[in-house]
Amino acid sequence: MTTLTHFALARPYRLSLDSYAQLTGVHPELVRRLVALGLLDVTRDAQGRLWFAPSQVREMARIQRLRMSLNLGYSAIGLVVELLDRIAEMERTQQRMPRRGGAPWT
């Protein structure tokens, strides 16, 4: 029996806490709080340092838009983000399902 081993050709691109904070324009302490609230996904290395995927830059922009436009607290933003994600998933599911009757309703 042969076992395949895969090796990464390069380290995955990720951002440290300081580089993430600088890139998003947010203070590192606020970033830590958002991580504690579960609003941002991070990975931790063996030393406990936070590392962010590039996709989390877009997530921070989303959090900032919700905060500014709806004047929500950060804990409420978590609920709004979860609901928006659920709505988006339901819309994707609905688009994949075939329509009955074949003709659009409009």
N, C-alpha and C positions, 0 to 999 in steps of 0.2 A: 504494500500500500504506500502510495506516494503522498507526502504532505507538502502542500504549497505554502510558501512563506512569502509575504508581501512586505516590501520595505518602501518607505516613503522616499521619493527622490529629493524632496526638500521639506523643511519644516513647515507646518501649516501656518499661514499668515494669521497673526493674532495681535491684539493691541494690549499693552500694559495699561494699568490704571491711569498713570500720568499721561501717556500718549492718547488714551481714549478721552480723558477729561479735556485735554488741550484741543483735540480734534472736534469735540462736540461743543466746546465753549462752556462747560459746566465744571464747577468746583469739584475736586476729587472727593470731598466729604459728602456732597450731595449724591455723587455716583455710588458711594458706599451705602448710603441710606436707601437708594433705589434698589440696589442689589438685595439689601436686607428685607425690603418689602416684596421682593420677588418680581419686580417690574423689568429687570434686566437679567438675561441669562449669562452666566460666567462659568469659567472653569478655573480651578485652583491648582497650582502646582504643588510640589512636595513641601515647599516653604510657606504655603498658604497665600501666595500672591494671586491677585485677581488677573485674569486674562479674558479679553473680550474678542468675540468673532466680529469681523467687519459688518455683518448684518445688524449688529447691535447699535451701530451708528444711526441707521434708519429708525430703529426702535426708539432711540433717544429723541430723535426729531419728532416722532409721533407723540411721545409723552409731552414734549415741550409745546407742541401745537394744541393738544388737549388742555394742558394747564393754562395756556394763554387765552384760547378762544372760549373755553367753557368755565374758566376760573374755578377749576376743581382742585381739591387737595390731592396729594399723591396717593393716599390710600384709596380714594374714590376712583382715581385714574386706573388703578388695577382692575376694578370691576368693569369700567367702561371698555378697556382694552379687551378684556375677556369676552364681553358681549359683542363687540365689533368683530372679533375673530370668529365667534360662533355664527354670526350673520354671514360673514364671508364664506365660511365653510358650507352653510346651508345653500347659499346662492350657487356655489360651485357644484354641489350635489344636484341641485335642481337643473342646472344647465346640462348636466350629463344625462339626465333622464329623458327618454323620448316623450314627446307630447302626444296626448290622446287626440285623435281627430285630425292630426296633421296640420291644421291651419292655426295660425296665431290668433289669439283672442282679440287683437286690436283690429 
